[in-house]
Amino acid sequence: MGLVDDIRSWSRKQGAPVTMGLIATMILANLIFFFAKYQGIEFVGFIAPNLKYPWTLVTYPWASMMFDGWRLVWFVFLMYWIVWTGTSVERQTGTVKFLIAWFVWTIVGGLTVQLGATMFTSKGGAPLLGPEIPVSALTVAWCTRNPKATIMLCGILPMTGMWLGWLTVGSVFFGFGLPSPLVGLCAAIPLGLAYLFASDRLPFFPFGGQARVIKVNEKEATTRGQVKYDQSYFDEVKRREKEREDRASFDGPRGRIDSLSDVT
């Protein structure tokens, strides 16, 4: 019970219940599939061109297949990546909005990939197994909010958020575009939605959690080490300085008179 309690305590401290829930359920689902030798995975993953179970357009991120060590390593990396980017984005957007965004990216990605594969390939569809599309959209959202943040890719190569975002788009485009570049373009549509969402270009669905837009007195900001403050902040500072000056001019003579009376 101690380990379970520690995990629960750590999860609460993250302030990202949806992110923790996604990771926990994905790990649980894939452990079940692994020990069941992937029997019944067609009820969760989208096995194209069969659309017998339409809900699999929503559940396919929970159906990764790990037949070898490389796929297991990739799955573990994706879980770690969701922890890192998901907690950051969820704290800014809020739990409900983050959950909605995740499923929008998932559903739109499933639909656009199937549409592209049906239109531009002879297979009539494409299998969807694993969370790569929504995780890629999540990555683009994080990179949009942190374009100048530097991370160590694979612990070796330093990369800013902006370039990481472009790398993510490229990996989705080429990864899903092997049968046809147009399929890769369709697969990247959820990433475009993630960019619009994170850059607050969707008026009906704002990102949330960002600082209030303020008008800045550029002259005042420049004289304060280039830190930009709300104009009302400077007005309040000046008001308090004026109050202190008035109080000093009023209390000063009185203080001198009191001290003289003490002497006499």
Secondary structure, DSSP 8 states (H G I E B T S, - for coil): -HHHHHHHHHHHHHT-HHHHHHHHHHHHHHHHHHHTTTTTGGGTSB-TT--SSTTHHHHGGG-----SHHHHHHHHHHHHHHHHHHHHHHHHH-HHHHHHHHHHHHHHHHHHHHHHHHHHSSSS---B-SSHHHHHHHHHHHHHH-TT-EEEETTTEEEEHHHHHHHHHHHHHHHH-SS-HHHHHHHTHHHHHHHHHHTT--TTS------------HHHHHTTTT----HHHHHHHHHHHHHHHHHHHHHHHHHHHHHHHHH-
